[in-house]
């Protein structure tokens, strides 16, 4: 399923943003352009300033970012009027509708997409910035055995699951990545221990 923002959602957001009379085609181009500029800067930053690549390279990053932005536009506009640029500013400042989260949510969405696409810089960033939290969550739920089980967790996140997409494909920045990861780690460990009990009954403490 495409992650591009559906035209009806653009129209609804335009109305909520006070732009209901705008031409929908022109508005879609404007919103896409603004988001693409932000995403391009974040991709370049992730790659250490080596550039963001072509428009085709940016397309999957922008598409994923749309899912994030569409959710948060609705959340922000429940309480007050905001422009599209203001919503993007808030996300980059780590300020969500329910309060501050201390991380650039759009940057985390870009990181997740880079990780799925096998970007070396994304893998390094995930290992240094997020794996400590993954290991901590694993220790809380299952001790040292759980830590061992999540040792290669980045690969587990991006691998397809039987007839379903990868775990990481479901992350679209509705919450900070660390929060999302803690939930995924707990569910992953529960699934792993159940499978082990089924395959080796009586051996798992």
Secondary structure, DSSP 8 states (H G I E B T S, - for coil): ---S--HHHHHHHHHHTT-TTS-HHHHHHHHHHHHHHHHHHHHHHHTTSS----HHHHHHHHHHHHHHHHHHHHHHHTTS---HHHHHHHHHHTEETTEE-SS-HHHHHHHHHHHHTT-HHHHHHHHHHTHHHHHHHHHHHHHHHHHHHTTTHHHHHHS-BTTB--SGGG--SSS-HHHHHHHHHHHHHHHHHHHHHHHSTTT--
